[in-house]
Amino acid sequence: MDDMKMGSMEMDDGELDDVHRASELKKKQVMAGMAAIKRRKPVRQHDGYCINCGKESPGAYCDLDCKEDAERFDRAEERNGCKA
Ligand SMILES: [Zn+2]
């Protein structure tokens, strides 16, 4: 009985090791992906403030002007994309 218990414990350790290795690999992949995104373009994330002017806003932009401004900027950036 004791031998079987020991055996199953060893197997558990092996599984844990695999999970640990997999999570390390995933962490590296996520970090590499984030670095690639950062190189390409700043990440625009809505956090309660207007993306364009920084004013408090319930949406991504506080008003239509800011939305249009940001979209115009995006289009200009795309046109000049190959510059860098
Ligand atoms: Zn705004």
PDB file of the backbone (N, CA, C, O) and the ligand in Angstrom, with CONECT records:
HET     ZN  A 101       1
ATOM      1  N   MET A   1       0.835  -1.211   0.000  1.00  0.00           N
ATOM      2  CA  MET A   1       0.000   0.000   0.000  1.00  0.00           C
ATOM      3  C   MET A   1       0.873   1.265   0.000  1.00  0.00           C
ATOM      4  O   MET A   1       0.649   2.212  -0.755  1.00  0.00           O
ATOM      5  N   ASP A   2       1.893   1.228   0.900  1.00  0.00           N
ATOM      6  CA  ASP A   2       2.762   2.408   0.990  1.00  0.00           C
ATOM      7  C   ASP A   2       3.521   2.644  -0.315  1.00  0.00           C
ATOM      8  O   ASP A   2       3.724   3.780  -0.743  1.00  0.00           O
ATOM      9  N   ASP A   3       3.942   1.517  -0.943  1.00  0.00           N
ATOM     10  CA  ASP A   3       4.681   1.655  -2.206  1.00  0.00           C
ATOM     11  C   ASP A   3       3.833   2.333  -3.273  1.00  0.00           C
ATOM     12  O   ASP A   3       4.323   3.185  -4.015  1.00  0.00           O
ATOM     13  N   MET A   4       2.549   1.949  -3.350  1.00  0.00           N
ATOM     14  CA  MET A   4       1.662   2.537  -4.357  1.00  0.00           C
ATOM     15  C   MET A   4       1.477   4.036  -4.123  1.00  0.00           C
ATOM     16  O   MET A   4       1.415   4.832  -5.060  1.00  0.00           O
ATOM     17  N   LYS A   5       1.391   4.387  -2.848  1.00  0.00           N
ATOM     18  CA  LYS A   5       1.234   5.806  -2.484  1.00  0.00           C
ATOM     19  C   LYS A   5       2.446   6.605  -2.964  1.00  0.00           C
ATOM     20  O   LYS A   5       2.317   7.675  -3.559  1.00  0.00           O
ATOM     21  N   MET A   6       3.645   6.039  -2.682  1.00  0.00           N
ATOM     22  CA  MET A   6       4.877   6.711  -3.080  1.00  0.00           C
ATOM     23  C   MET A   6       4.903   6.909  -4.597  1.00  0.00           C
ATOM     24  O   MET A   6       5.264   7.967  -5.112  1.00  0.00           O
ATOM     25  N   GLY A   7       4.491   5.809  -5.302  1.00  0.00           N
ATOM     26  CA  GLY A   7       4.535   5.872  -6.765  1.00  0.00           C
ATOM     27  C   GLY A   7       3.651   6.984  -7.288  1.00  0.00           C
ATOM     28  O   GLY A   7       4.058   7.740  -8.171  1.00  0.00           O
ATOM     29  N   SER A   8       2.442   7.093  -6.752  1.00  0.00           N
ATOM     30  CA  SER A   8       1.527   8.108  -7.268  1.00  0.00           C
ATOM     31  C   SER A   8       2.026   9.511  -6.925  1.00  0.00           C
ATOM     32  O   SER A   8       1.788  10.458  -7.675  1.00  0.00           O
ATOM     33  N   MET A   9       2.713   9.640  -5.800  1.00  0.00           N
ATOM     34  CA  MET A   9       3.242  10.956  -5.428  1.00  0.00           C
ATOM     35  C   MET A   9       4.319  11.391  -6.417  1.00  0.00           C
ATOM     36  O   MET A   9       4.408  12.557  -6.800  1.00  0.00           O
ATOM     37  N   GLU A  10       5.140  10.407  -6.819  1.00  0.00           N
ATOM     38  CA  GLU A  10       6.195  10.744  -7.776  1.00  0.00           C
ATOM     39  C   GLU A  10       5.601  11.213  -9.100  1.00  0.00           C
ATOM     40  O   GLU A  10       6.089  12.150  -9.732  1.00  0.00           O
ATOM     41  N   MET A  11       4.520  10.520  -9.498  1.00  0.00           N
ATOM     42  CA  MET A  11       3.863  10.915 -10.749  1.00  0.00           C
ATOM     43  C   MET A  11       3.314  12.330 -10.657  1.00  0.00           C
ATOM     44  O   MET A  11       3.388  13.106 -11.609  1.00  0.00           O
ATOM     45  N   ASP A  12       2.757  12.651  -9.480  1.00  0.00           N
ATOM     46  CA  ASP A  12       2.222  13.998  -9.289  1.00  0.00           C
ATOM     47  C   ASP A  12       3.319  15.040  -9.441  1.00  0.00           C
ATOM     48  O   ASP A  12       3.116  16.095 -10.042  1.00  0.00           O
ATOM     49  N   ASP A  13       4.494  14.724  -8.881  1.00  0.00           N
ATOM     50  CA  ASP A  13       5.602  15.678  -8.997  1.00  0.00           C
ATOM     51  C   ASP A  13       5.964  15.922 -10.454  1.00  0.00           C
ATOM     52  O   ASP A  13       6.220  17.054 -10.865  1.00  0.00           O
ATOM     53  N   GLY A  14       5.980  14.833 -11.234  1.00  0.00           N
ATOM     54  CA  GLY A  14       6.314  14.968 -12.646  1.00  0.00           C
ATOM     55  C   GLY A  14       5.312  15.857 -13.366  1.00  0.00           C
ATOM     56  O   GLY A  14       5.683  16.691 -14.192  1.00  0.00           O
ATOM     57  N   GLU A  15       4.042  15.667 -13.044  1.00  0.00           N
ATOM     58  CA  GLU A  15       3.013  16.492 -13.689  1.00  0.00           C
ATOM     59  C   GLU A  15       3.188  17.957 -13.329  1.00  0.00           C
ATOM     60  O   GLU A  15       3.097  18.841 -14.180  1.00  0.00           O
ATOM     61  N   LEU A  16       3.445  18.196 -12.037  1.00  0.00           N
ATOM     62  CA  LEU A  16       3.634  19.571 -11.585  1.00  0.00           C
ATOM     63  C   LEU A  16       4.777  20.216 -12.362  1.00  0.00           C
ATOM     64  O   LEU A  16       4.694  21.374 -12.772  1.00  0.00           O
ATOM     65  N   ASP A  17       5.868  19.429 -12.561  1.00  0.00           N
ATOM     66  CA  ASP A  17       7.020  19.959 -13.261  1.00  0.00           C
ATOM     67  C   ASP A  17       6.640  20.363 -14.687  1.00  0.00           C
ATOM     68  O   ASP A  17       7.058  21.407 -15.188  1.00  0.00           O
ATOM     69  N   ASP A  18       5.833  19.507 -15.328  1.00  0.00           N
ATOM     70  CA  ASP A  18       5.412  19.810 -16.698  1.00  0.00           C
ATOM     71  C   ASP A  18       4.570  21.081 -16.734  1.00  0.00           C
ATOM     72  O   ASP A  18       4.745  21.933 -17.604  1.00  0.00           O
ATOM     73  N   VAL A  19       3.645  21.195 -15.766  1.00  0.00           N
ATOM     74  CA  VAL A  19       2.800  22.390 -15.709  1.00  0.00           C
ATOM     75  C   VAL A  19       3.663  23.626 -15.515  1.00  0.00           C
ATOM     76  O   VAL A  19       3.442  24.663 -16.141  1.00  0.00           O
ATOM     77  N   HIS A  20       4.662  23.497 -14.624  1.00  0.00           N
ATOM     78  CA  HIS A  20       5.543  24.634 -14.341  1.00  0.00           C
ATOM     79  C   HIS A  20       6.295  25.030 -15.613  1.00  0.00           C
ATOM     80  O   HIS A  20       6.400  26.208 -15.953  1.00  0.00           O
ATOM     81  N   ARG A  21       6.815  24.008 -16.306  1.00  0.00           N
ATOM     82  CA  ARG A  21       7.576  24.290 -17.532  1.00  0.00           C
ATOM     83  C   ARG A  21       6.671  24.958 -18.566  1.00  0.00           C
ATOM     84  O   ARG A  21       7.073  25.905 -19.241  1.00  0.00           O
ATOM     85  N   ALA A  22       5.436  24.447 -18.678  1.00  0.00           N
ATOM     86  CA  ALA A  22       4.504  24.992 -19.665  1.00  0.00           C
ATOM     87  C   ALA A  22       4.166  26.438 -19.341  1.00  0.00           C
ATOM     88  O   ALA A  22       4.056  27.268 -20.243  1.00  0.00           O
ATOM     89  N   SER A  23       4.001  26.748 -18.053  1.00  0.00           N
ATOM     90  CA  SER A  23       3.642  28.118 -17.700  1.00  0.00           C
ATOM     91  C   SER A  23       4.821  29.053 -17.931  1.00  0.00           C
ATOM     92  O   SER A  23       4.626  30.215 -18.288  1.00  0.00           O
ATOM     93  N   GLU A  24       6.038  28.563 -17.732  1.00  0.00           N
ATOM     94  CA  GLU A  24       7.217  29.385 -18.012  1.00  0.00           C
ATOM     95  C   GLU A  24       7.292  29.705 -19.504  1.00  0.00           C
ATOM     96  O   GLU A  24       7.593  30.829 -19.906  1.00  0.00           O
ATOM     97  N   LEU A  25       7.008  28.676 -20.315  1.00  0.00           N
ATOM     98  CA  LEU A  25       7.050  28.849 -21.761  1.00  0.00           C
ATOM     99  C   LEU A  25       5.974  29.841 -22.192  1.00  0.00           C
ATOM    100  O   LEU A  25       6.214  30.712 -23.028  1.00  0.00           O
ATOM    101  N   LYS A  26       4.786  29.697 -21.608  1.00  0.00           N
ATOM    102  CA  LYS A  26       3.680  30.583 -21.980  1.00  0.00           C
ATOM    103  C   LYS A  26       4.018  32.007 -21.589  1.00  0.00           C
ATOM    104  O   LYS A  26       3.722  32.942 -22.332  1.00  0.00           O
ATOM    105  N   LYS A  27       4.640  32.184 -20.419  1.00  0.00           N
ATOM    106  CA  LYS A  27       5.016  33.525 -19.962  1.00  0.00           C
ATOM    107  C   LYS A  27       5.955  34.162 -20.983  1.00  0.00           C
ATOM    108  O   LYS A  27       5.816  35.339 -21.319  1.00  0.00           O
ATOM    109  N   LYS A  28       6.915  33.370 -21.474  1.00  0.00           N
ATOM    110  CA  LYS A  28       7.872  33.883 -22.444  1.00  0.00           C
ATOM    111  C   LYS A  28       7.165  34.274 -23.734  1.00  0.00           C
ATOM    112  O   LYS A  28       7.465  35.306 -24.334  1.00  0.00           O
ATOM    113  N   GLN A  29       6.207  33.419 -24.157  1.00  0.00           N
ATOM    114  CA  GLN A  29       5.476  33.705 -25.401  1.00  0.00           C
ATOM    115  C   GLN A  29       4.656  34.970 -25.247  1.00  0.00           C
ATOM    116  O   GLN A  29       4.616  35.797 -26.158  1.00  0.00           O
ATOM    117  N   VAL A  30       3.993  35.134 -24.094  1.00  0.00           N
ATOM    118  CA  VAL A  30       3.174  36.323 -23.864  1.00  0.00           C
ATOM    119  C   VAL A  30       4.046  37.563 -23.869  1.00  0.00           C
ATOM    120  O   VAL A  30       3.683  38.578 -24.463  1.00  0.00           O
ATOM    121  N   MET A  31       5.206  37.487 -23.206  1.00  0.00           N
ATOM    122  CA  MET A  31       6.101  38.636 -23.148  1.00  0.00           C
ATOM    123  C   MET A  31       6.632  38.982 -24.531  1.00  0.00           C
ATOM    124  O   MET A  31       6.756  40.156 -24.879  1.00  0.00           O
ATOM    125  N   ALA A  32       6.944  37.959 -25.318  1.00  0.00           N
ATOM    126  CA  ALA A  32       7.430  38.207 -26.674  1.00  0.00           C
ATOM    127  C   ALA A  32       6.331  38.847 -27.515  1.00  0.00           C
ATOM    128  O   ALA A  32       6.592  39.746 -28.314  1.00  0.00           O
ATOM    129  N   GLY A  33       5.114  38.381 -27.329  1.00  0.00           N
ATOM    130  CA  GLY A  33       3.988  38.949 -28.070  1.00  0.00           C
ATOM    131  C   GLY A  33       3.765  40.402 -27.693  1.00  0.00           C
ATOM    132  O   GLY A  33       3.514  41.240 -28.559  1.00  0.00           O
ATOM    133  N   MET A  34       3.853  40.702 -26.411  1.00  0.00           N
ATOM    134  CA  MET A  34       3.655  42.068 -25.960  1.00  0.00           C
ATOM    135  C   MET A  34       4.746  42.968 -26.499  1.00  0.00           C
ATOM    136  O   MET A  34       4.475  44.108 -26.876  1.00  0.00           O
ATOM    137  N   ALA A  35       5.971  42.480 -26.543  1.00  0.00           N
ATOM    138  CA  ALA A  35       7.074  43.270 -27.060  1.00  0.00           C
ATOM    139  C   ALA A  35       6.856  43.560 -28.542  1.00  0.00           C
ATOM    140  O   ALA A  35       7.154  44.656 -29.016  1.00  0.00           O
ATOM    141  N   ALA A  36       6.337  42.576 -29.265  1.00  0.00           N
ATOM    142  CA  ALA A  36       6.097  42.755 -30.694  1.00  0.00           C
ATOM    143  C   ALA A  36       5.026  43.806 -30.914  1.00  0.00           C
ATOM    144  O   ALA A  36       5.139  44.630 -31.821  1.00  0.00           O
ATOM    145  N   ILE A  37       3.989  43.785 -30.093  1.00  0.00           N
ATOM    146  CA  ILE A  37       2.920  44.779 -30.228  1.00  0.00           C
ATOM    147  C   ILE A  37       3.463  46.158 -29.911  1.00  0.00           C
ATOM    148  O   ILE A  37       3.139  47.126 -30.599  1.00  0.00           O
ATOM    149  N   LYS A  38       4.287  46.260 -28.875  1.00  0.00           N
ATOM    150  CA  LYS A  38       4.843  47.552 -28.476  1.00  0.00           C
ATOM    151  C   LYS A  38       5.700  48.133 -29.595  1.00  0.00           C
ATOM    152  O   LYS A  38       5.683  49.340 -29.836  1.00  0.00           O
ATOM    153  N   ARG A  39       6.452  47.266 -30.278  1.00  0.00           N
ATOM    154  CA  ARG A  39       7.303  47.747 -31.358  1.00  0.00           C
ATOM    155  C   ARG A  39       6.448  48.306 -32.475  1.00  0.00           C
ATOM    156  O   ARG A  39       6.787  49.328 -33.072  1.00  0.00           O
ATOM    157  N   ARG A  40       5.330  47.633 -32.763  1.00  0.00           N
ATOM    158  CA  ARG A  40       4.509  48.033 -33.894  1.00  0.00           C
ATOM    159  C   ARG A  40       3.730  49.304 -33.624  1.00  0.00           C
ATOM    160  O   ARG A  40       3.686  50.200 -34.466  1.00  0.00           O
ATOM    161  N   LYS A  41       3.122  49.386 -32.468  1.00  0.00           N
ATOM    162  CA  LYS A  41       2.183  50.474 -32.199  1.00  0.00           C
ATOM    163  C   LYS A  41       1.898  50.542 -30.714  1.00  0.00           C
ATOM    164  O   LYS A  41       1.818  49.506 -30.055  1.00  0.00           O
ATOM    165  N   PRO A  42       1.743  51.743 -30.172  1.00  0.00           N
ATOM    166  CA  PRO A  42       1.350  51.806 -28.758  1.00  0.00           C
ATOM    167  C   PRO A  42      -0.030  51.199 -28.575  1.00  0.00           C
ATOM    168  O   PRO A  42      -0.922  51.402 -29.398  1.00  0.00           O
ATOM    169  N   VAL A  43      -0.199  50.458 -27.495  1.00  0.00           N
ATOM    170  CA  VAL A  43      -1.488  49.813 -27.252  1.00  0.00           C
ATOM    171  C   VAL A  43      -2.478  50.860 -26.767  1.00  0.00           C
ATOM    172  O   VAL A  43      -2.221  51.582 -25.804  1.00  0.00           O
ATOM    173  N   ARG A  44      -3.609  50.928 -27.448  1.00  0.00           N
ATOM    174  CA  ARG A  44      -4.642  51.870 -27.033  1.00  0.00           C
ATOM    175  C   ARG A  44      -5.679  51.115 -26.245  1.00  0.00           C
ATOM    176  O   ARG A  44      -6.404  50.279 -26.785  1.00  0.00           O
ATOM    177  N   GLN A  45      -5.747  51.413 -24.965  1.00  0.00           N
ATOM    178  CA  GLN A  45      -6.677  50.692 -24.127  1.00  0.00           C
ATOM    179  C   GLN A  45      -7.527  51.699 -23.382  1.00  0.00           C
ATOM    180  O   GLN A  45      -7.012  52.658 -22.807  1.00  0.00           O
ATOM    181  N   HIS A  46      -8.839  51.477 -23.394  1.00  0.00           N
ATOM    182  CA  HIS A  46      -9.707  52.403 -22.685  1.00  0.00           C
ATOM    183  C   HIS A  46      -9.714  52.094 -21.209  1.00  0.00           C
ATOM    184  O   HIS A  46      -9.989  50.962 -20.811  1.00  0.00           O
ATOM    185  N   ASP A  47      -9.410  53.104 -20.376  1.00  0.00           N
ATOM    186  CA  ASP A  47      -9.339  52.867 -18.931  1.00  0.00           C
ATOM    187  C   ASP A  47     -10.186  53.879 -18.174  1.00  0.00           C
ATOM    188  O   ASP A  47      -9.891  54.201 -17.023  1.00  0.00           O
ATOM    189  N   GLY A  48     -11.247  54.387 -18.820  1.00  0.00           N
ATOM    190  CA  GLY A  48     -12.115  55.349 -18.133  1.00  0.00           C
ATOM    191  C   GLY A  48     -11.826  56.786 -18.541  1.00  0.00           C
ATOM    192  O   GLY A  48     -12.495  57.717 -18.092  1.00  0.00           O
ATOM    193  N   TYR A  49     -10.815  56.958 -19.404  1.00  0.00           N
ATOM    194  CA  TYR A  49     -10.474  58.282 -19.874  1.00  0.00           C
ATOM    195  C   TYR A  49     -10.452  58.299 -21.397  1.00  0.00           C
ATOM    196  O   TYR A  49     -10.176  57.289 -22.043  1.00  0.00           O
ATOM    197  N   CYS A  50     -10.749  59.467 -21.955  1.00  0.00           N
ATOM    198  CA  CYS A  50     -10.743  59.616 -23.407  1.00  0.00           C
ATOM    199  C   CYS A  50      -9.362  59.260 -23.955  1.00  0.00           C
ATOM    200  O   CYS A  50      -8.349  59.773 -23.481  1.00  0.00           O
ATOM    201  N   ILE A  51      -9.329  58.397 -24.934  1.00  0.00           N
ATOM    202  CA  ILE A  51      -8.061  57.964 -25.513  1.00  0.00           C
ATOM    203  C   ILE A  51      -7.356  59.136 -26.183  1.00  0.00           C
ATOM    204  O   ILE A  51      -6.127  59.183 -26.229  1.00  0.00           O
ATOM    205  N   ASN A  52      -8.143  60.091 -26.706  1.00  0.00           N
ATOM    206  CA  ASN A  52      -7.555  61.186 -27.470  1.00  0.00           C
ATOM    207  C   ASN A  52      -7.065  62.324 -26.586  1.00  0.00           C
ATOM    208  O   ASN A  52      -5.929  62.773 -26.742  1.00  0.00           O
ATOM    209  N   CYS A  53      -7.899  62.802 -25.657  1.00  0.00           N
ATOM    210  CA  CYS A  53      -7.522  64.001 -24.891  1.00  0.00           C
ATOM    211  C   CYS A  53      -7.288  63.714 -23.415  1.00  0.00           C
ATOM    212  O   CYS A  53      -6.766  64.572 -22.704  1.00  0.00           O
ATOM    213  N   GLY A  54      -7.659  62.533 -22.933  1.00  0.00           N
ATOM    214  CA  GLY A  54      -7.358  62.176 -21.549  1.00  0.00           C
ATOM    215  C   GLY A  54      -8.405  62.626 -20.548  1.00  0.00           C
ATOM    216  O   GLY A  54      -8.242  62.414 -19.346  1.00  0.00           O
ATOM    217  N   LYS A  55      -9.482  63.246 -21.025  1.00  0.00           N
ATOM    218  CA  LYS A  55     -10.560  63.638 -20.115  1.00  0.00           C
ATOM    219  C   LYS A  55     -11.325  62.407 -19.659  1.00  0.00           C
ATOM    220  O   LYS A  55     -11.377  61.405 -20.372  1.00  0.00           O
ATOM    221  N   GLU A  56     -11.927  62.481 -18.458  1.00  0.00           N
ATOM    222  CA  GLU A  56     -12.754  61.376 -17.994  1.00  0.00           C
ATOM    223  C   GLU A  56     -13.883  61.141 -18.979  1.00  0.00           C
ATOM    224  O   GLU A  56     -14.541  62.083 -19.421  1.00  0.00           O
ATOM    225  N   SER A  57     -14.104  59.877 -19.319  1.00  0.00           N
ATOM    226  CA  SER A  57     -15.099  59.568 -20.340  1.00  0.00           C
ATOM    227  C   SER A  57     -15.655  58.166 -20.143  1.00  0.00           C
ATOM    228  O   SER A  57     -14.904  57.233 -19.860  1.00  0.00           O
ATOM    229  N   PRO A  58     -16.965  58.015 -20.291  1.00  0.00           N
ATOM    230  CA  PRO A  58     -17.564  56.685 -20.140  1.00  0.00           C
ATOM    231  C   PRO A  58     -17.225  55.776 -21.314  1.00  0.00           C
ATOM    232  O   PRO A  58     -17.255  54.553 -21.179  1.00  0.00           O
ATOM    233  N   GLY A  59     -16.907  56.354 -22.451  1.00  0.00           N
ATOM    234  CA  GLY A  59     -16.563  55.555 -23.620  1.00  0.00           C
ATOM    235  C   GLY A  59     -15.091  55.706 -23.943  1.00  0.00           C
ATOM    236  O   GLY A  59     -14.336  56.300 -23.173  1.00  0.00           O
ATOM    237  N   ALA A  60     -14.679  55.165 -25.090  1.00  0.00           N
ATOM    238  CA  ALA A  60     -13.286  55.254 -25.484  1.00  0.00           C
ATOM    239  C   ALA A  60     -12.910  56.708 -25.772  1.00  0.00           C
ATOM    240  O   ALA A  60     -11.762  57.109 -25.580  1.00  0.00           O
ATOM    241  N   TYR A  61     -13.900  57.506 -26.239  1.00  0.00           N
ATOM    242  CA  TYR A  61     -13.657  58.918 -26.528  1.00  0.00           C
ATOM    243  C   TYR A  61     -14.730  59.753 -25.843  1.00  0.00           C
ATOM    244  O   TYR A  61     -15.870  59.309 -25.711  1.00  0.00           O
ATOM    245  N   CYS A  62     -14.371  60.974 -25.401  1.00  0.00           N
ATOM    246  CA  CYS A  62     -15.319  61.797 -24.667  1.00  0.00           C
ATOM    247  C   CYS A  62     -16.346  62.399 -25.621  1.00  0.00           C
ATOM    248  O   CYS A  62     -17.483  62.629 -25.210  1.00  0.00           O
ATOM    249  N   ASP A  63     -15.997  62.661 -26.857  1.00  0.00           N
ATOM    250  CA  ASP A  63     -16.983  63.133 -27.832  1.00  0.00           C
ATOM    251  C   ASP A  63     -16.552  62.778 -29.254  1.00  0.00           C
ATOM    252  O   ASP A  63     -15.481  62.217 -29.479  1.00  0.00           O
ATOM    253  N   LEU A  64     -17.414  63.121 -30.196  1.00  0.00           N
ATOM    254  CA  LEU A  64     -17.180  62.712 -31.590  1.00  0.00           C
ATOM    255  C   LEU A  64     -15.903  63.337 -32.154  1.00  0.00           C
ATOM    256  O   LEU A  64     -15.184  62.715 -32.936  1.00  0.00           O
ATOM    257  N   ASP A  65     -15.631  64.600 -31.734  1.00  0.00           N
ATOM    258  CA  ASP A  65     -14.434  65.266 -32.247  1.00  0.00           C
ATOM    259  C   ASP A  65     -13.178  64.466 -31.916  1.00  0.00           C
ATOM    260  O   ASP A  65     -12.289  64.294 -32.750  1.00  0.00           O
ATOM    261  N   CYS A  66     -13.129  63.985 -30.680  1.00  0.00           N
ATOM    262  CA  CYS A  66     -11.961  63.226 -30.256  1.00  0.00           C
ATOM    263  C   CYS A  66     -11.869  61.921 -31.039  1.00  0.00           C
ATOM    264  O   CYS A  66     -10.778  61.505 -31.430  1.00  0.00           O
ATOM    265  N   LYS A  67     -13.013  61.272 -31.270  1.00  0.00           N
ATOM    266  CA  LYS A  67     -13.029  60.023 -32.017  1.00  0.00           C
ATOM    267  C   LYS A  67     -12.491  60.259 -33.430  1.00  0.00           C
ATOM    268  O   LYS A  67     -11.660  59.504 -33.933  1.00  0.00           O
ATOM    269  N   GLU A  68     -12.997  61.343 -34.062  1.00  0.00           N
ATOM    270  CA  GLU A  68     -12.556  61.636 -35.429  1.00  0.00           C
ATOM    271  C   GLU A  68     -11.076  62.003 -35.445  1.00  0.00           C
ATOM    272  O   GLU A  68     -10.329  61.605 -36.338  1.00  0.00           O
ATOM    273  N   ASP A  69     -10.670  62.774 -34.432  1.00  0.00           N
ATOM    274  CA  ASP A  69      -9.262  63.159 -34.325  1.00  0.00           C
ATOM    275  C   ASP A  69      -8.373  61.931 -34.277  1.00  0.00           C
ATOM    276  O   ASP A  69      -7.386  61.834 -35.007  1.00  0.00           O
ATOM    277  N   ALA A  70      -8.731  60.994 -33.413  1.00  0.00           N
ATOM    278  CA  ALA A  70      -7.926  59.795 -33.214  1.00  0.00           C
ATOM    279  C   ALA A  70      -7.915  58.943 -34.474  1.00  0.00           C
ATOM    280  O   ALA A  70      -6.891  58.367 -34.843  1.00  0.00           O
ATOM    281  N   GLU A  71      -9.080  58.872 -35.135  1.00  0.00           N
ATOM    282  CA  GLU A  71      -9.153  58.049 -36.347  1.00  0.00           C
ATOM    283  C   GLU A  71      -8.324  58.667 -37.463  1.00  0.00           C
ATOM    284  O   GLU A  71      -7.689  57.959 -38.245  1.00  0.00           O
ATOM    285  N   ARG A  72      -8.335  59.991 -37.528  1.00  0.00           N
ATOM    286  CA  ARG A  72      -7.521  60.674 -38.545  1.00  0.00           C
ATOM    287  C   ARG A  72      -6.052  60.394 -38.271  1.00  0.00           C
ATOM    288  O   ARG A  72      -5.278  60.132 -39.191  1.00  0.00           O
ATOM    289  N   PHE A  73      -5.672  60.450 -36.989  1.00  0.00           N
ATOM    290  CA  PHE A  73      -4.286  60.200 -36.589  1.00  0.00           C
ATOM    291  C   PHE A  73      -3.880  58.778 -36.961  1.00  0.00           C
ATOM    292  O   PHE A  73      -2.775  58.541 -37.449  1.00  0.00           O
ATOM    293  N   ASP A  74      -4.805  57.824 -36.718  1.00  0.00           N
ATOM    294  CA  ASP A  74      -4.533  56.427 -37.053  1.00  0.00           C
ATOM    295  C   ASP A  74      -4.298  56.274 -38.547  1.00  0.00           C
ATOM    296  O   ASP A  74      -3.374  55.580 -38.972  1.00  0.00           O
ATOM    297  N   ARG A  75      -5.132  56.922 -39.334  1.00  0.00           N
ATOM    298  CA  ARG A  75      -5.002  56.801 -40.796  1.00  0.00           C
ATOM    299  C   ARG A  75      -3.682  57.393 -41.257  1.00  0.00           C
ATOM    300  O   ARG A  75      -3.006  56.820 -42.112  1.00  0.00           O
ATOM    301  N   ALA A  76      -3.310  58.546 -40.690  1.00  0.00           N
ATOM    302  CA  ALA A  76      -2.040  59.180 -41.053  1.00  0.00           C
ATOM    303  C   ALA A  76      -0.886  58.270 -40.671  1.00  0.00           C
ATOM    304  O   ALA A  76       0.092  58.153 -41.409  1.00  0.00           O
ATOM    305  N   GLU A  77      -1.002  57.625 -39.517  1.00  0.00           N
ATOM    306  CA  GLU A  77       0.045  56.726 -39.043  1.00  0.00           C
ATOM    307  C   GLU A  77       0.189  55.540 -40.000  1.00  0.00           C
ATOM    308  O   GLU A  77       1.298  55.099 -40.303  1.00  0.00           O
ATOM    309  N   GLU A  78      -0.942  55.041 -40.463  1.00  0.00           N
ATOM    310  CA  GLU A  78      -0.908  53.909 -41.385  1.00  0.00           C
ATOM    311  C   GLU A  78      -0.218  54.295 -42.693  1.00  0.00           C
ATOM    312  O   GLU A  78       0.550  53.518 -43.261  1.00  0.00           O
ATOM    313  N   ARG A  79      -0.509  55.514 -43.156  1.00  0.00           N
ATOM    314  CA  ARG A  79       0.080  55.970 -44.425  1.00  0.00           C
ATOM    315  C   ARG A  79       1.588  56.102 -44.292  1.00  0.00           C
ATOM    316  O   ARG A  79       2.333  55.783 -45.218  1.00  0.00           O
ATOM    317  N   ASN A  80       2.038  56.583 -43.113  1.00  0.00           N
ATOM    318  CA  ASN A  80       3.480  56.753 -42.896  1.00  0.00           C
ATOM    319  C   ASN A  80       4.110  55.524 -42.267  1.00  0.00           C
ATOM    320  O   ASN A  80       5.254  55.562 -41.814  1.00  0.00           O
ATOM    321  N   GLY A  81       3.354  54.434 -42.241  1.00  0.00           N
ATOM    322  CA  GLY A  81       3.779  53.226 -41.527  1.00  0.00           C
ATOM    323  C   GLY A  81       5.132  52.706 -41.960  1.00  0.00           C
ATOM    324  O   GLY A  81       5.906  52.240 -41.123  1.00  0.00           O
ATOM    325  N   CYS A  82       5.444  52.772 -43.265  1.00  0.00           N
ATOM    326  CA  CYS A  82       6.669  52.151 -43.755  1.00  0.00           C
ATOM    327  C   CYS A  82       7.887  53.060 -43.535  1.00  0.00           C
ATOM    328  O   CYS A  82       9.013  52.670 -43.842  1.00  0.00           O
ATOM    329  N   LYS A  83       7.662  54.279 -43.000  1.00  0.00           N
ATOM    330  CA  LYS A  83       8.748  55.204 -42.759  1.00  0.00           C
ATOM    331  C   LYS A  83       9.750  54.609 -41.768  1.00  0.00           C
ATOM    332  O   LYS A  83      10.960  54.663 -41.985  1.00  0.00           O
ATOM    333  N   ALA A  84       9.233  54.046 -40.686  1.00  0.00           N
ATOM    334  CA  ALA A  84      10.102  53.496 -39.628  1.00  0.00           C
ATOM    335  C   ALA A  84      10.546  52.108 -40.054  1.00  0.00           C
ATOM    336  O   ALA A  84      11.284  51.445 -39.326  1.00  0.00           O
TER     337      ALA A  84
HETATM  338 ZN    ZN A 101     -11.580  63.600 -25.648  1.00  0.00          ZN2+
END
